[in-house]
Amino acid sequence: MGGTPELKLYNTLTREKSVFKPIDAENVRMYVCGPTVYDFAHIGNARPVIVFDVLFRLLRHVYGESHVTYARNITDVDDKINARALRDYPGLPLNAAIRAVTEKTEKQFLDDATALGSLEPTVQPRATDNINQMIEIIERLIARGHAYQASGEVLFDTKSMADYGQLSKRNLDEQQAGARIAVDAHKRSPGDFVLWKLSDENEPGWESPWGRGRPGWHIECSAMSGRYLGDVFDIHGGGLDLIFPHHENEIAQSRCAHGTDVMANVWMHNGFLQVEGRKMSKSEGNFVTIYELLHTEKFASRQWPGEVLRLAMLMTHYREPIDFSVKRLEEAERLLAKWPAVEPGDAKPDETVLNALADDLNTVAAVQALHALAQSGDPSVFAASAALLGLLPKKTEIDEAVAKEIDAWVEARLELLKAKNFAEADKIRDTLAAEGIQLKDGKDLATGERVTTWEVKR
């Protein structure tokens, strides 16, 4: 590992932290469950995007950029997507309508992920582009006695798998079906889950050996991970809420279809997110999308730069619950303002930062070490270390037209201050700060009048 400390990761499957040993150091493989693109991604969706991007960066540093494959899927067939397609595109064929819905929201998700400082994964497969792979897995499961047809559905037989439930540590007899699955009389066991279901004339569908239908939720990720990473791969990631039923059922399908002992060697899950101490929901009035945070004034009456959102997330360990608050965002913004804007070079990351990240992605300790480095360390080492976290402040060039526009805002603010309209003056200051423009007030030594200068902080 060329001087890099041993990488240790917490494995949900074993409930312990251990040294990471890839199956093949020349091709380290990671799969992370991506978004269901029926609407704009919310701030909770941003957490796994950021967390596993840091892991992707760390793996590339340790094993080499060309030796890491990161797959993050796009779920583009789902009951919510179907409903949105019928509502927004009533004149289109159903399969084309869901594509129209999801292409728009997928593009916005990818733009949001970029704005949060995340690298593009190696591959981003769409569920609807992998229907044939899903059908092949289902056929294998039926042939091996792990699946059965009933009432127009193909279901996985959970009792056919002796050690079903290892990831979530749930007793099979006590399990209920997942949130997307109705408990019906045609199931052999309540925990049996849908692999394929027939579609009616108002639903999208694909031809299969069992009739025109569509896949169940879990089979999608088994097909896509298997296609791009193999029957067994190194790391599978996602949110804590996916452990059961989604990840548990992925494991069941993949292992039983391929006859393997594991699907992925390491399972990693990020913790839940609350907003200002409350669960995020539309009924609570605190539901906020990444787009709204970046481009509107919905949250705390201002826009927030992507790097501020990213740092605010990384200031809590990924396995811990996070309270997404204005206070935390302001803290992150103040911290970033103290960091130098430097260009990346050929320097190696700081050992303390690297050690922290190698210890189960301890971004809290890594950020603390990075801040100390920003105050008194070598700027080139700081740049290399910040890049590992995706937090490298960038020098921003301001062209003449933009500079004149900023000057005009500064003058307008000065006039508001003279008129003692402090609320509107503060709005201008905050708007410019959100764009990385820091204002500094002072006095003209000759006249004694207030003057304001500005500088780009990112």
Secondary structure by P-SEA (a helix, b strand, c coil): cccccbbbbbbcccccccbbbbccccbbbbbbbbbcccccccaaaaaaaaaaaaaaaaaaaacccccbbbbbbbbcccaaaaaaaaaccccccaaaaaaaaaaaaaaaaaaaaaaaccccccbbbbccccaaaaaaaaaaaaaaccccccccbbbbcccccccccccccccccccccccccccccccccccccccbbbbcccbbbbbcccccccccaaaaaaaaaaacccccccbbbbcccccccaaaaaaaaaaaaacccccccbbbbbbbbbcccccccccccccccccccccccccccccccaaaaaaaaacccccccccccaaaaaaaaaaaaaccccccccccccaaaaaaaacccaaaaaaaaaaaaaacccaaaaaaaaaaacbbbbbccccaaaaaaaaaaaaaaaaaaaacaaaaaaaaaaaaaaacbbbbbbbccccccbbbbbbbcc
